[in-house]
Amino acid sequence: MQTLPQTMTAVVPGEDAGVRVARLVQVPVPIPGPGEVLIKVAAAGVNRGDLVQVAGMYPPPPGAPQTLGLEVSGTVVASGPNVERWDLRDEVCALVAGGGYAEYCIAHEGSVLPKPPGVSLIDAAALPEVYMTVWTNVVDRARLKEGETFLVHGGSSGIGTAAIQLFAARGHRVFATAGSADKCKACVELGASRAVNYREEDFVEVLRSETGGAGVDVILDMVGGDYVAKNLSLLKLEGRLVNIAFQQGSQANLNLMILMLKRLTITGSTLRARSHAEKAAIAQSVEREVWPLIRNGRIKPVVDSVMPLSQVAEAHARMAGSSHIGKILLTP
């Protein structure tokens, strides 16, 4: 077993002259407990949840570190008692409840996935959060079935680029919305049948036309606000809407009669606070169903940019400005 340092650089929320910021600090290297592994971080994925945590509105669940970061890739360098699958020097990626923006990170073994062949160790950090989120929401909760149509809002985001590729590869007709011609082009190149520039077109009108007036079966939305009513109007009979974020707010004015008449379902979820067992079950599904598609080249991580941990403020600004296509990664 290699000798590990006692301290490391990590990023935690803080304040600077009354402004909430992400701050680099020195903290002890964590020690893995039962069922946990310690990963030497190659890269950490940036997620909007990190920005919300810095703003003071998304505290980590009990027991999770204050350190930012919800997914990592790297190499296993230590393990706690009762770890069964992972060995030292295994190259992995992992979903974590916090701690990813650091040189070393603790992960529960059930939330760890092997680095797929053909994917670099750094790029692997772009995989766990997006595919586990997409799978549990679209397949487990929204029950997207063979032959059904699917719309994802924010198609050029990390979640969007993953969802487009996954469900196009699984044979679904996929639609997306995005905020520029370049982003829409990227969505189509990843497998979307049609990408709608929401700044120039009404996605409801466009997609009704694209589907011959039928609408779509499942919508994955991270916008909220007035999109909720629009989504419901676009859904088919027995359609399902699943919300995973609310960039335009979590309040919506709805006519609930449409739910009754079309027998619609609205659902939503978060991933961070789920139990180890729930996350492990999702990880197993992703490894079984998604990892083979990565191995054979049918889907791939989409990485917008890679920045050093010292540029966390720039990385967060890029995400906040929505200028990225795919994942933004940080390297220690």
C-alpha positions in Angstrom: 0.0 0.0 0.0 1.4 3.4 -1.0 2.1 6.0 1.5 -0.5 8.8 1.3 -0.1 12.4 2.3 -1.8 13.7 5.4 -3.3 16.8 3.8 -4.7 17.7 0.4 -6.1 20.6 -1.5 -9.9 20.7 -1.7 -12.6 23.2 -2.6 -15.3 24.2 -0.1 -18.0 26.9 -0.1 -17.0 30.1 1.6 -17.5 33.8 1.7 -15.3 36.6 0.4 -16.4 40.1 1.5 -19.9 38.9 1.9 -20.0 37.1 -1.5 -20.4 33.4 -1.5 -17.5 31.7 -3.4 -15.8 28.4 -3.9 -12.5 28.4 -1.9 -9.4 26.3 -2.1 -8.3 25.0 1.3 -6.0 22.4 2.9 -7.9 19.6 4.6 -6.9 16.1 5.9 -6.9 13.3 3.4 -10.0 11.2 4.3 -9.8 7.7 5.6 -12.1 5.1 4.1 -14.6 3.5 6.4 -16.4 0.1 6.0 -17.5 -0.4 2.4 -15.6 2.6 1.2 -12.7 3.2 -1.1 -10.3 6.1 -1.3 -9.8 7.4 -4.9 -6.8 9.5 -6.0 -8.7 11.9 -8.2 -7.8 12.3 -11.8 -10.8 14.6 -12.5 -14.0 15.8 -11.0 -17.2 16.6 -13.0 -18.8 20.1 -12.5 -22.5 20.0 -11.9 -25.1 22.7 -11.3 -25.7 21.3 -7.9 -22.1 22.5 -7.0 -23.1 26.0 -7.9 -26.3 25.8 -5.9 -24.3 24.5 -2.9 -21.9 27.4 -3.1 -24.9 29.7 -3.1 -25.9 28.1 0.2 -29.1 26.3 -1.0 -28.0 22.7 -1.4 -26.3 21.4 1.7 -24.7 18.0 1.6 -26.6 15.1 3.2 -25.7 14.0 6.7 -22.3 12.4 6.8 -21.1 13.8 3.5 -18.2 16.2 3.4 -18.6 20.0 2.8 -16.1 19.7 -0.1 -17.8 20.3 -3.4 -18.0 17.7 -6.2 -20.5 14.9 -7.0 -18.5 12.7 -9.3 -14.9 11.7 -9.9 -12.6 9.5 -11.8 -9.3 8.2 -10.6 -7.4 5.3 -9.1 -8.2 3.3 -6.0 -5.4 3.8 -3.5 -6.9 2.5 -0.2 -10.0 0.7 1.0 -11.9 0.3 4.2 -13.1 -3.0 5.8 -15.6 -5.2 3.9 -14.8 -3.8 0.4 -15.4 -6.8 -1.9 -15.0 -5.6 -5.5 -12.3 -3.0 -5.8 -8.5 -3.5 -5.5 -5.7 -1.0 -5.3 -4.7 0.6 -8.6 -8.2 -0.1 -10.1 -9.1 2.7 -12.5 -12.6 3.8 -11.7 -15.2 6.6 -11.8 -17.8 7.2 -9.0 -20.8 9.0 -7.9 -20.3 10.7 -4.5 -22.4 12.8 -2.2 -19.6 15.3 -1.9 -15.8 15.5 -1.8 -15.0 15.3 -5.5 -13.2 18.7 -5.8 -10.1 17.4 -4.1 -6.9 15.4 -4.6 -8.4 12.4 -2.9 -12.1 11.4 -2.5 -14.1 8.8 -0.5 -16.7 6.8 -2.4 -19.0 4.0 -1.3 -18.0 0.8 -3.2 -21.6 0.4 -4.6 -21.4 3.8 -6.3 -18.1 3.0 -8.0 -17.9 1.9 -11.7 -15.0 0.6 -13.7 -13.4 3.0 -16.2 -14.8 1.9 -19.5 -12.1 0.7 -22.0 -11.3 3.3 -24.6 -12.2 6.2 -22.3 -9.3 8.2 -20.8 -9.2 8.4 -17.0 -9.9 12.1 -17.0 -12.8 11.9 -19.4 -14.3 9.1 -17.3 -15.3 11.8 -14.7 -17.9 12.9 -17.2 -19.9 9.7 -17.0 -21.2 8.6 -13.5 -23.5 11.5 -12.6 -25.1 12.0 -16.0 -25.8 8.4 -16.8 -27.0 7.5 -13.3 -29.3 10.5 -13.3 -30.6 9.9 -16.8 -31.2 6.2 -16.2 -33.0 6.4 -12.9 -35.2 9.3 -14.0 -36.1 8.3 -17.6 -36.1 4.5 -17.3 -36.8 3.7 -13.7 -39.2 6.6 -13.0 -40.6 7.7 -16.4 -40.6 4.1 -17.7 -39.6 4.9 -21.3 -40.5 1.9 -23.3 -39.5 0.5 -26.7 -40.9 2.5 -29.5 -41.7 5.6 -27.4 -40.5 9.1 -28.2 -38.4 11.2 -25.8 -37.6 14.9 -25.4 -34.8 16.3 -23.3 -34.6 20.0 -22.5 -31.1 21.5 -22.2 -29.8 19.0 -24.8 -26.3 20.5 -24.9 -25.8 20.1 -21.1 -24.0 17.2 -19.6 -27.3 15.5 -18.8 -28.7 16.4 -22.3 -25.7 15.1 -24.3 -25.8 11.8 -22.3 -29.6 11.4 -22.7 -29.6 12.0 -26.4 -26.9 9.5 -27.0 -28.2 6.8 -24.7 -31.8 6.8 -26.0 -30.9 7.2 -29.6 -28.6 4.2 -29.3 -31.5 2.3 -27.7 -33.6 2.9 -30.7 -35.9 5.8 -29.5 -36.7 8.9 -31.6 -35.1 11.7 -29.5 -35.8 15.4 -29.5 -33.9 18.2 -27.7 -34.1 21.9 -27.0 -31.0 24.1 -26.8 -30.2 27.8 -26.9 -28.1 28.3 -30.1 -27.7 27.0 -33.6 -24.3 25.5 -32.6 -25.8 23.7 -29.6 -28.7 22.4 -31.7 -26.2 21.2 -34.3 -24.3 19.3 -31.6 -27.5 17.7 -30.4 -28.3 16.4 -33.9 -24.8 15.1 -34.3 -25.2 13.1 -31.1 -28.4 11.5 -32.3 -31.4 13.9 -31.9 -33.9 13.7 -34.7 -34.6 17.3 -34.2 -33.2 20.0 -32.0 -35.2 23.1 -31.3 -33.6 26.5 -30.7 -35.9 27.7 -27.9 -34.7 31.3 -28.4 -36.1 31.3 -31.9 -38.9 28.7 -32.1 -41.7 27.4 -29.9 -40.7 23.8 -29.1 -44.3 22.8 -28.6 -45.4 23.8 -32.1 -42.2 22.4 -33.7 -42.4 19.0 -32.1 -46.2 18.7 -32.6 -45.4 19.2 -36.3 -42.5 16.8 -36.2 -44.7 14.1 -34.6 -47.7 14.7 -36.9 -49.6 16.2 -34.0 -49.1 13.2 -31.7 -46.6 14.8 -29.2 -44.0 12.8 -27.2 -44.2 10.1 -24.6 -41.6 11.2 -22.1 -40.0 14.5 -21.3 -36.9 15.1 -19.1 -36.9 18.7 -17.9 -34.5 20.7 -15.9 -36.0 24.1 -16.7 -39.3 24.2 -14.7 -41.3 27.4 -14.5 -43.6 27.9 -17.5 -42.1 24.9 -19.2 -44.1 22.7 -17.0 -47.5 23.6 -18.6 -45.9 23.6 -22.1 -44.5 20.1 -21.4 -47.9 18.8 -20.3 -49.5 20.2 -23.5 -47.0 18.3 -25.6 -47.2 14.9 -23.9 -49.2 12.1 -25.5 -52.0 10.2 -23.8 -50.4 8.4 -20.8 -47.3 10.6 -21.2 -44.7 11.2 -18.4 -42.9 14.3 -17.3 -39.9 14.0 -15.1 -38.2 17.1 -13.5 -34.7 17.0 -12.2 -34.0 20.8 -11.8 -35.8 24.1 -12.0 -33.6 26.7 -13.7 -36.7 28.9 -14.2 -38.2 28.2 -10.8 -40.0 25.5 -9.0 -43.4 27.2 -9.1 -45.8 26.6 -12.0 -49.4 27.6 -12.8 -51.2 24.5 -14.0 -54.6 23.4 -15.2 -54.8 20.0 -13.7 -57.7 18.9 -15.9 -55.1 18.1 -18.6 -53.6 15.5 -16.3 -56.9 13.8 -15.9 -58.0 13.9 -19.5 -54.6 12.7 -20.8 -53.8 10.5 -17.8 -50.4 12.1 -17.4 -47.8 11.5 -14.8 -45.5 14.2 -13.3 -42.6 12.9 -11.3 -39.1 14.0 -10.3 -36.2 13.0 -8.1 -32.8 13.9 -6.7 -29.9 11.5 -6.6 -27.5 12.9 -4.0 -29.4 12.0 -0.8 -30.4 8.5 -1.8 -29.2 5.5 0.2 -26.1 3.6 -0.6 -28.3 0.6 -1.6 -30.4 2.7 -4.0 -27.3 4.2 -5.6 -25.7 0.8 -5.9 -28.8 -0.5 -7.7 -28.7 2.3 -10.2 -24.9 1.9 -10.8 -25.5 -1.8 -11.5 -28.1 -1.0 -14.1 -25.9 1.6 -15.7 -22.9 -0.8 -15.8 -25.1 -3.5 -17.4 -27.0 -1.3 -19.9 -24.9 1.7 -20.6 -21.2 0.6 -20.3 -21.5 -1.9 -23.2 -22.6 1.0 -25.4 -19.6 3.0 -24.4 -17.3 0.0 -25.0 -18.5 -0.5 -28.5 -18.3 3.2 -29.3 -22.0 3.9 -29.7 -21.9 6.5 -27.0 -19.1 8.6 -25.5 -18.3 11.1 -22.9 -18.8 14.7 -24.2 -16.3 16.9 -22.5 -16.6 20.7 -23.0 -13.4 21.7 -21.2 -10.9 20.6 -18.6 -9.6 23.1 -16.1 -7.2 22.9 -13.1 -8.9 22.9 -9.7 -7.4 26.3 -9.1 -9.7 27.7 -11.8 -12.9 26.5 -10.1 -14.3 30.0 -10.2 -13.8 30.1 -14.0 -15.4 26.6 -14.4 -18.4 27.6 -12.4 -18.8 30.9 -14.4 -18.7 28.9 -17.6 -21.5 26.6 -16.3 -23.5 29.5 -15.0 -23.3 31.2 -18.4 -24.5 28.0 -20.1 -21.9 28.4 -22.8 -20.7 24.9 -22.6 -21.6 21.8 -24.6 -21.1 18.6 -22.5 -19.3 18.3 -19.2 -16.8 20.7 -17.6 -14.1 18.9 -15.7 -11.6 19.9 -13.0 -8.3 18.3 -12.4 -6.3 18.5 -9.1 
